Amino acid sequence: MTVVDRPATYREVFAEGSFRALFAARTVAIGATTLQIFALSVLVYASTGSPLLSALAFGAGFLPQVVGGLLLGSLTDRLRARPLIVAGYAVEALLAAALGLLDLPVAVSLTLVAVVACGTPVFAGAAARVIAERLTGDAYVLGRSVSNMSSSAAQLLGLAGGGVAVAAVGPRNALLFAAGCHVLAAAVVRFGLPTAGRSAAKSGGAVRDSWTGAVALLSDRTIRRLLLAQWLPSAFVAGAEALLVAYGASRGFPPGTGAVLMAAPAVGMLVGNFAAGRLMRPSLRERSSPAFLLVLGTPLIGLLAAPPLPLLVALLVVAGTGFAYGLGLQRAFLAAAPEDRRGQLFALLSTGLMALQGVGPLLLGTLAQLTTPALAIAVAGVATVLVAPSLRRAQDRAAPLS
């Protein structure tokens, strides 16, 4: 079948009821999770006075996702999607409620966050599998684009709302509000997502099947390159963004500037995803992926030149538009996915994105401690640019999606 080389429309994407339900639920849940992370960090710091424990509270939900992605990922294809996704949001709601209502030791709170995080790739993979089944051709890519845009907006609103909520009602009540949002997300999926949906009939244990499937997926050179092309730039840029507050302080900017610098890439991401997803033909979007990757990394190198604040903000906005490179990979990524492992591949993608976004700030933060924030950010930019050749090879090897 020939793919029509025209961009899909938002009307086509939102005409699909399953996408509408999952889009609404995910947007609410991302805002709630962002609020929850912020409120828990404040709560931990208020009770311990420890910056380290507060930072651990902020990142406790990232690295444990590796466990879930590798050992539970096959559940996305073995179980029906709707009850699995509803269960995921319900567990998130219970976690937020427990953190808000119970006076738990910090170690117990962080352990609960880590345990729940193990299931996150499974729920995310199930939702991504449903979207891939219901949206076809460029509608799928535009669906990913609008999901990325809503994620950025929800994270920004979650952080902004988190500051207001914690100041107004305190961190515990903010956590209860986050729990209510997760309940709302679960209800949207329960009543908005059709019950129809396949599940693969597989014998044997889920853990062994998950591990076998993960090894098989990562052994495929095309899949591995497409995964790394999405994982690595995200990790590098997350590390760079984590250093923007320190960079602003080293430049002598006012204290509030750090928030502006951290928001600038998110603004660029919104603009880039809209332009690439809605205005570019699919073939042009895919050919432009390496160029977008250069746009993502090159402005970060420019921070070594100590540009004035307005130019600095502009550079970061431009860099954020480069996140649109990922849209050009989506059709090739979907084409490379084995039919019986599609959900697990999405879970693996989510696992790597979250885990490496936790590792990136740690590694680049260490480099900044040994050198300067500007040099560490520039290294992140160079590393991002160097991914471009591998991305092109992965695109060339992947079969076109019909």
C-alpha positions as CSV (number, residue, x, y, z in Angstrom):
1,M,0.0,0.0,0.0
2,T,1.3,3.4,-0.8
3,V,1.5,6.0,1.9
4,V,0.1,9.3,0.9
5,D,2.8,11.9,1.4
6,R,0.7,14.5,3.1
7,P,0.6,15.5,6.8
8,A,-2.4,14.3,8.8
9,T,-4.8,16.7,10.4
10,Y,-5.7,17.1,14.1
11,R,-9.3,16.3,13.1
12,E,-8.2,12.9,11.8
13,V,-6.3,12.2,15.0
14,F,-9.0,13.3,17.5
15,A,-11.7,11.6,15.5
16,E,-10.4,8.4,17.1
17,G,-12.2,7.9,20.4
18,S,-9.5,5.8,21.9
19,F,-6.9,8.4,21.3
20,R,-9.1,11.1,22.8
21,A,-9.5,9.1,26.0
22,L,-5.8,8.2,26.3
23,F,-4.7,11.7,25.4
24,A,-6.9,13.3,28.1
25,A,-6.0,10.8,30.8
26,R,-2.2,11.1,30.0
27,T,-2.3,14.9,30.1
28,V,-4.0,14.9,33.5
29,A,-1.7,12.2,34.8
30,I,1.5,13.9,33.7
31,G,0.5,17.1,35.4
32,A,-0.4,15.2,38.5
33,T,2.9,13.3,38.5
34,T,4.8,16.5,38.1
35,L,2.9,18.0,41.0
36,Q,3.5,14.9,43.1
37,I,7.2,14.9,42.5
38,F,7.5,18.5,43.4
39,A,5.4,18.2,46.5
40,L,7.2,15.1,47.8
41,S,10.5,16.8,47.3
42,V,9.3,19.8,49.4
43,L,7.9,17.5,52.0
44,V,11.1,15.5,52.3
45,Y,13.3,18.6,52.5
46,A,11.0,20.2,55.1
47,S,11.2,17.0,57.3
48,T,14.9,16.3,56.9
49,G,16.6,19.5,55.8
50,S,18.7,17.3,53.4
51,P,19.2,18.5,49.8
52,L,20.4,15.0,48.9
53,L,17.2,13.3,50.2
54,S,15.1,16.0,48.5
55,A,16.9,15.3,45.2
56,L,16.4,11.5,45.7
57,A,12.7,12.2,46.2
58,F,12.7,14.1,42.9
59,G,14.4,11.3,40.9
60,A,13.2,8.2,42.8
61,G,10.6,7.3,40.1
62,F,13.0,7.2,37.2
63,L,15.8,4.6,37.5
64,P,13.6,1.8,38.9
65,Q,11.6,1.8,35.7
66,V,14.5,-0.3,34.2
67,V,13.3,-3.2,36.4
68,G,9.8,-3.0,35.2
69,G,10.7,-2.5,31.5
70,L,13.0,-5.5,31.4
71,L,11.2,-7.9,33.6
72,L,7.5,-7.0,33.2
73,G,7.4,-5.5,29.7
74,S,5.7,-8.5,28.1
75,L,2.6,-7.8,30.1
76,T,1.7,-5.0,27.7
77,D,1.1,-7.7,25.0
78,R,-0.2,-10.5,27.3
79,L,-3.0,-8.5,29.1
80,R,-5.9,-6.4,27.9
81,A,-5.1,-2.8,27.6
82,R,-8.0,-1.0,29.3
83,P,-7.8,-2.8,32.7
84,L,-4.0,-2.6,32.7
85,I,-4.0,1.2,32.1
86,V,-6.8,1.8,34.7
87,A,-4.9,-0.3,37.2
88,G,-1.8,1.8,36.6
89,Y,-3.5,5.1,37.3
90,A,-5.3,3.7,40.3
91,V,-2.0,2.6,41.8
92,E,-0.5,6.0,41.2
93,A,-3.6,7.5,43.0
94,L,-3.1,5.2,46.0
95,L,0.6,6.1,46.1
96,A,-0.1,9.9,46.1
97,A,-2.8,9.4,48.7
98,A,-0.5,7.4,51.0
99,L,2.2,10.0,50.7
100,G,-0.2,12.7,51.6
101,L,-2.1,11.1,54.4
102,L,0.5,8.9,56.2
103,D,3.4,10.2,58.2
104,L,5.9,7.7,56.6
105,P,9.6,7.6,57.1
106,V,11.5,9.0,54.2
107,A,13.0,5.7,53.3
108,V,9.5,4.1,53.2
109,S,8.2,6.9,51.0
110,L,11.0,6.6,48.5
111,T,10.7,2.8,48.4
112,L,7.0,3.1,47.6
113,V,7.7,5.5,44.8
114,A,10.4,3.2,43.4
115,V,8.1,0.1,43.6
116,V,5.2,1.9,41.8
117,A,7.7,3.2,39.2
118,C,8.6,-0.4,38.2
119,G,5.1,-0.7,36.7
120,T,5.2,2.6,34.8
121,P,6.7,1.3,31.5
122,V,4.0,-1.5,31.5
123,F,1.1,1.0,31.7
124,A,2.8,3.4,29.3
125,G,3.5,0.6,26.8
126,A,-0.1,-0.6,26.9
127,A,-1.4,2.9,26.1
128,A,1.2,3.3,23.3
129,R,0.2,0.0,21.8
130,V,-3.5,1.0,21.7
131,I,-2.6,4.2,19.9
132,A,-0.4,2.4,17.4
133,E,-3.3,0.0,16.7
134,R,-6.0,2.7,16.3
135,L,-4.0,5.4,14.4
136,T,-2.5,4.6,11.0
137,G,0.0,6.2,8.7
138,D,0.8,9.9,9.4
139,A,-2.1,10.1,11.9
140,Y,0.0,8.0,14.2
141,V,2.9,10.4,13.9
142,L,0.8,13.5,14.4
143,G,-0.8,11.7,17.4
144,R,2.7,11.3,18.9
145,S,3.4,15.0,18.1
146,V,0.3,16.3,19.9
147,S,1.0,13.9,22.8
148,N,4.6,15.4,23.1
149,M,3.2,18.9,23.0
150,S,0.6,18.1,25.7
151,S,3.3,16.5,27.9
152,S,5.5,19.6,27.8
153,A,2.5,21.8,28.6
154,A,1.3,19.5,31.4
155,Q,4.8,19.4,32.9
156,L,5.1,23.2,32.8
157,L,1.6,23.6,34.4
158,G,2.4,20.9,36.9
159,L,5.5,22.7,38.1
160,A,3.9,26.1,38.1
161,G,0.8,24.8,39.8
162,G,2.9,22.8,42.2
163,G,4.6,25.9,43.4
164,V,1.3,27.7,43.9
165,A,-0.4,24.6,45.5
166,V,2.4,23.8,47.9
167,A,2.5,27.5,49.0
168,A,-1.2,27.7,49.4
169,V,-2.3,24.4,51.0
170,G,1.0,22.7,51.9
171,P,2.7,19.6,50.3
172,R,0.4,17.0,51.8
173,N,-2.8,18.6,50.5
174,A,-1.0,19.0,47.1
175,L,-0.3,15.3,47.1
176,L,-4.0,14.6,47.8
177,F,-4.9,16.8,44.9
178,A,-2.5,14.8,42.7
179,A,-4.2,11.6,43.9
180,G,-7.5,13.0,42.8
181,C,-6.1,13.8,39.4
182,H,-4.9,10.2,39.0
183,V,-8.4,8.9,39.9
184,L,-9.8,11.2,37.2
185,A,-7.3,9.8,34.7
186,A,-8.4,6.2,35.6
187,A,-12.0,7.1,35.2
188,V,-11.4,8.7,31.8
189,V,-9.8,5.5,30.6
190,R,-12.3,3.2,32.2
191,F,-15.3,5.0,30.6
192,G,-13.7,6.5,27.5
193,L,-11.6,3.6,26.1
194,P,-13.5,0.8,24.3
195,T,-13.2,-2.6,25.9
196,A,-12.2,-4.2,22.6
197,G,-8.5,-4.9,22.3
198,R,-6.4,-7.9,21.7
199,S,-4.0,-9.6,24.1
200,A,-1.4,-12.2,23.1
201,A,-1.9,-15.7,24.2
202,K,1.5,-16.8,25.6
203,S,2.6,-19.6,27.8
204,G,5.2,-19.5,30.4
205,G,6.1,-16.9,33.1
206,A,5.8,-13.2,32.4
207,V,9.2,-12.4,33.8
208,R,11.0,-15.0,31.6
209,D,9.0,-13.9,28.6
210,S,9.8,-10.2,29.3
211,W,13.5,-10.9,29.6
212,T,13.6,-13.1,26.4
213,G,11.6,-10.5,24.5
214,A,13.9,-7.6,25.7
215,V,17.0,-9.5,24.6
216,A,15.5,-10.3,21.2
217,L,14.5,-6.7,20.6
218,L,17.8,-5.2,21.7
219,S,19.6,-7.8,19.5
220,D,18.0,-6.4,16.4
221,R,20.4,-3.8,15.0
222,T,17.8,-1.6,13.5
223,I,15.6,-1.6,16.6
224,R,18.6,-1.0,18.8
225,R,19.7,2.0,16.8
226,L,16.2,3.5,16.7
227,L,16.0,3.1,20.5
228,L,19.4,4.7,21.1
229,A,18.6,7.5,18.7
230,Q,15.6,8.4,20.9
231,W,17.2,7.6,24.3
232,L,20.6,9.3,24.1
233,P,19.8,12.8,22.9
234,S,17.0,13.0,25.5
235,A,19.5,11.9,28.2
236,F,22.1,14.4,27.1
237,V,19.6,17.3,26.9
238,A,18.1,16.4,30.3
239,G,21.5,16.6,31.8
240,A,22.1,20.0,30.2
241,E,18.8,21.3,31.4
242,A,19.6,20.2,34.9
243,L,22.6,22.5,34.8
244,L,20.8,25.6,33.6
245,V,20.2,27.0,37.1
246,A,23.9,26.5,38.0
247,Y,24.9,28.0,34.6
248,G,22.7,31.1,35.3
249,A,24.2,31.5,38.7
250,S,27.7,31.2,37.3
251,R,26.9,34.0,34.9
252,G,25.6,36.2,37.6
253,F,22.0,36.3,36.4
254,P,19.2,37.1,38.9
255,P,18.0,34.1,40.9
256,G,14.7,33.8,39.1
257,T,16.4,33.4,35.7
258,G,16.9,29.7,36.2
259,A,13.2,29.1,35.9
260,V,13.1,31.0,32.6
261,L,16.1,29.1,31.2
262,M,14.5,25.7,32.1
263,A,11.2,26.7,30.5
264,A,12.8,27.9,27.2
265,P,13.5,24.4,25.8
266,A,9.9,23.3,26.6
267,V,8.6,26.3,24.7
268,G,10.8,25.3,21.7
269,M,9.6,21.7,21.9
270,L,6.0,22.9,21.6
271,V,6.8,25.0,18.6
272,G,9.0,22.3,16.9
273,N,6.5,19.5,17.4
274,F,3.7,21.6,16.0
275,A,5.6,22.7,12.9
276,A,7.1,19.3,12.1
277,G,4.0,17.3,12.9
278,R,1.4,19.5,11.2
279,L,3.1,21.5,8.5
280,M,5.8,19.1,7.1
281,R,5.1,16.3,4.6
282,P,6.0,12.9,6.1
283,S,8.9,12.3,3.7
284,L,10.4,15.7,4.4
285,R,10.0,15.2,8.2
286,E,11.8,11.9,8.0
287,R,14.6,13.3,5.9
288,S,15.0,16.2,8.3
289,S,15.4,14.2,11.4
290,P,19.2,14.4,11.4
291,A,19.0,18.1,10.8
292,F,16.6,18.5,13.7
293,L,19.1,16.6,15.9
294,L,21.8,19.1,14.9
295,V,19.4,21.9,15.9
296,L,18.9,20.2,19.2
297,G,22.6,20.0,20.1
298,T,24.4,22.9,18.4
299,P,22.9,25.8,20.4
300,L,24.0,24.1,23.6
301,I,27.6,24.4,22.4
302,G,27.0,28.1,21.9
303,L,26.6,28.5,25.7
304,L,30.4,28.4,25.9
305,A,30.5,31.8,24.3
306,A,28.5,33.3,27.3
307,P,25.8,35.0,25.2
308,P,23.7,37.8,26.8
309,L,20.5,36.7,28.5
310,P,18.1,37.4,25.6
311,L,20.3,35.5,23.1
312,L,20.8,32.7,25.6
313,V,17.0,32.3,26.0
314,A,16.6,32.4,22.2
315,L,19.3,29.7,21.8
316,L,17.5,27.4,24.3
317,V,14.2,27.9,22.5
318,V,15.8,27.0,19.2
319,A,17.4,23.9,20.8
320,G,14.0,22.8,22.1
321,T,12.6,22.9,18.5
322,G,15.1,20.2,17.7
323,F,13.1,17.6,19.8
324,A,11.0,17.3,16.6
325,Y,13.6,15.0,15.3
326,G,11.9,12.1,17.1
327,L,8.7,12.5,14.9
328,G,10.7,11.5,11.8
329,L,11.6,8.2,13.5
330,Q,8.1,7.1,14.4
331,R,7.0,5.4,11.2
332,A,10.4,3.5,10.9
333,F,10.2,2.6,14.6
334,L,6.7,1.2,14.2
335,A,7.6,-0.7,11.1
336,A,10.5,-2.3,12.9
337,A,8.4,-3.5,15.8
338,P,7.4,-7.2,15.7
339,E,3.7,-7.6,15.8
340,D,3.7,-9.8,18.9
341,R,6.1,-7.6,20.8
342,R,4.8,-4.1,19.9
343,G,3.6,-3.2,23.3
344,Q,6.8,-4.5,24.9
345,L,8.9,-2.4,22.5
346,F,7.0,0.7,23.5
347,A,7.6,-0.2,27.2
348,L,11.3,-0.6,26.4
349,L,11.3,2.8,24.8
350,S,9.7,4.3,27.9
351,T,12.1,2.5,30.2
352,G,15.2,3.8,28.4
353,L,13.9,7.4,28.2
354,M,13.1,7.6,31.9
355,A,16.1,5.8,33.2
356,L,18.7,7.7,31.1
357,Q,17.0,11.0,31.9
358,G,17.9,10.2,35.5
359,V,21.5,9.1,34.6
360,G,22.2,12.1,32.3
361,P,22.0,14.8,35.0
362,L,24.1,12.7,37.3
363,L,26.9,12.3,34.8
364,L,26.9,15.8,33.5
365,G,26.5,17.2,37.0
366,T,29.7,15.4,37.9
367,L,31.4,16.8,34.9
368,A,30.2,20.3,35.8
369,Q,31.5,19.8,39.3
370,L,35.0,19.0,38.0
371,T,34.9,21.7,35.3
372,T,32.2,24.3,34.7
373,P,28.5,24.1,34.0
374,A,29.1,25.8,30.6
375,L,31.6,23.2,29.5
376,A,29.4,20.3,30.7
377,I,26.4,21.7,28.7
378,A,28.6,22.1,25.6
379,V,29.7,18.5,26.0
380,A,26.0,17.5,26.0
381,G,25.5,19.4,22.8
382,V,28.4,17.8,21.1
383,A,27.3,14.3,22.2
384,T,23.8,15.0,20.8
385,V,25.2,16.1,17.5
386,L,27.3,13.0,17.2
387,V,24.1,10.8,17.3
388,A,23.0,12.2,13.9
389,P,25.0,9.8,11.7
390,S,23.7,6.7,13.6
391,L,20.2,8.0,13.3
392,R,20.5,8.3,9.5
393,R,21.9,4.7,9.3
394,A,19.0,3.4,11.4
395,Q,16.5,5.2,9.1
396,D,18.1,3.7,6.0
397,R,17.9,0.2,7.4
398,A,14.3,0.4,8.6
399,A,11.6,-0.8,6.2
400,P,9.1,1.9,5.2
401,L,5.7,1.7,6.9
402,S,2.9,1.1,4.6
